Amino acid sequence: MELTDGVVRLRPLRRRDAAAWERLRRENHHWLSRWEATAPSLEGRRPTFAQYVRDQARAARRGTGYSFGVEVDGELVGHVTVSSVTLGSLRGCAIGYWIGERWAGRGYIPRAVALVTDFCFFELGLHRVEINIRPENAASLRVVEKLGFRDEGLRERYLHIDGAWCDHRTFALTSEEVGDGLVAALARSLERG
């Protein structure tokens, strides 16, 4: 499964992405570590890249989560995930994302998040998408603002980040709020300048 908009291409990660992934993560460790969720029970132990790819592929087959490498002009520059997919009366999920510092601020992640949000609403038939962001993460806050996500308030000590339980702001959209989709809305916004 691939999603594209302009130069941004989203696709599942593959084992052969290991070298590019590890280089990107290594080069951006300080840029990313203060924002990324950690598992307190696994501190210091992360799954191998191959294990991560297998786990993400299994989640996609089950319909519980989706993981996309973000490519720009064929180069891996970031990652977007759809997690906690819940059907039944909620029909919702959470989206997470990151991008290498060198590509930040160029509009790639808003496009990627718009693509994934449209995928959640129009392909998966979900009703609610949420994004949780640390209050001090100004770059990420600009992404949800640009895409029109509604601020639903503060969740205290919501996620474990870099060794501590950290507050997050929750932003959400429901299917009734997106009209013909975020990709189309973003394109119109860019045309207006």
Disulfide bonds with the S-S distance in Angstrom:
none
